[in-house]
Amino acid sequence: MTIDVLLSGFSPFAAAAENESREAVTLAAPRLRERGLTVVDLELPVEFGRAGELLADALRAHRPRLVVATGLAAGRTGITPERVAVNVRDARIPDNAGASPVDVPVVPGGPVGYFSSLPIKAMVAALDEEGVPGSVSQTAGTYVCNDVFFQLQHLLATDPSLEGARGGFVHVPSRDVVGPAAVARALVRMIKVALGTEVDAPLAGGAEH
């Protein structure tokens, strides 16, 4: 591996001036570097296909040990590491390039889904210790966040040159729920846990519905 961590957040979308995921990544990256980790952070466009392609280019260029892609999930009540990426694009609103795919696979002929390879339950437990609200999420939706998540996991599963790399997706809430500075602190803690945890914690993290 060449670097320790590749972090990504999204550009603004839906007429918003900012995107909390990108703000949090921008704040978290230097804090990780202060802890001796080699980190690359990047901003992804809110565009089906292209965002995942840019993340894939960065993976191949930097060969990280760990990849954490982040995105905004307004309406959620905490930070939510995602469990499953699904092979479907189904847009409620157009992306920033105007695309509105409906019931289109992310990867034609690919599997129905992939599990995160991050220790998501141990990461949530670390959030509890930090006093930051968080929980395991069972779905990343069907918009660009899930699109990137699926492309990431597909690449990690199929590209032999990336053997040993692990990755996943974390949704962050709007700033009125958890501010970007607190999200950045939480990301740093979760990444440290992920780098040091091979087997996830045997904790309950299921959903009732």
C-alpha positions, 0 to 999 in steps of 0.5 A: 500500500502507498498511503494509509487513507483515502477520504472523499466527500461530495460537492454541493447539490440541490441548490445548496451552497455547501456539502457537510460531507466535504467540509468534514473531510477537509477538516478531518484530513489534516488531523489524521496527518497530525497523527502520522497517517498519510492521507489523500482527500478529494471532492467528488461531483454529485454525478452518477458514474463519474463520481465513482470513476474519479474515486477509482482513479484515486484508488489506483493512483494512491493504493490506500489501506483504507477508503472512506467515502462520505456523503450527506444524508439530511434528515438522519439523526446521527453519523451512519456507517453503511452496511450494504451497497445495492446495484441500482440507480433510482434517482428521486431528483436529477444529479448535478449533470441532469441525469435521472436514472430509474431502475438502472444497474450501477454495474450491468451484470454485477452482483445484487449488492456488496457489504462494507469491508469496514468494521462498522459496528466497532466504528459506531461504538467509538462514536458512542464513546465520543458522545456523537450520535450514530448508528449502523445504516442498512441502506445507502439509498439509490442516489449518487452516494450508493452509486459511489459505494457500490462502485467502490466495493465492486472495484475492491472485489475485482481489482487484484492490484488493490488486494488488502485494501478495505473500504466503505461509506459513511453518511453524515447528517446536516449541520444542525444535527452534528456540526462539521467540526464534530463530524470531522472529530468523529471521522478521525476516531472511526478511521483510527478504529478501522485501521486497527480492527480486522474483525468487527465488534459482535454488537447488535446493529440491526433494524426493526423494519 
